[in-house]
């Protein structure tokens, strides 16, 4: 029908119903505003598509020339399972309240998230400030907890390129619950590998397949 005709040709086509007092077919009027409606629908769809999924956290492992960057990201709703965030019960989390919650969250990570490098357990201690993304004085209302994310990035230096990395969240899932999911991504030397951690499959092995030459090992040693 005339819905698919250019608007300039609709008046001449005479196809379709017309509104009272107008010679323009109703189907052409629909078509005239269809792009705006389509744009609105696409915007809503994109918002739903890219929204942070409920009950999901993230794990990113990036291997550089001299360190491993181990980043754990979770929303406020997940962090609230680890420790109390809203200590004054005002249905919001202030920067000060989040500051008080950081130490117990980091302790939970150290005690329940396992990172093995070449069959050796690594202690997660050197971490970037997770509050950098939260402006001073800003608060997060409880209805927004499921969309507000906080990241903890740990830096693990090494002398030699690791051959095998193992990440295990088995103990962490005891607190996070059976329905929680952690989406993981490992990157090294231009390649990446994705992983999905669940209560049933809480661990993942990542094999780099490379060893550092002895010359690089000497240079890395001298940098320490």
PyMOL commands that set and color helices and strands:
alter all, ss='L'
color gray80, all
select helices_A, chain A and resi 2-4+7-13+26-50+76-82+95-112+130-133+142-144+170-176+214-223
alter helices_A, ss='H'
color red, helices_A
select strands_A, chain A and resi 56-63+67-75+92-94+114-117+120-121+139-141+149-157+164-168+181-188+191-197+203-207
alter strands_A, ss='S'
color yellow, strands_A
deselect
rebuild
show_as cartoon
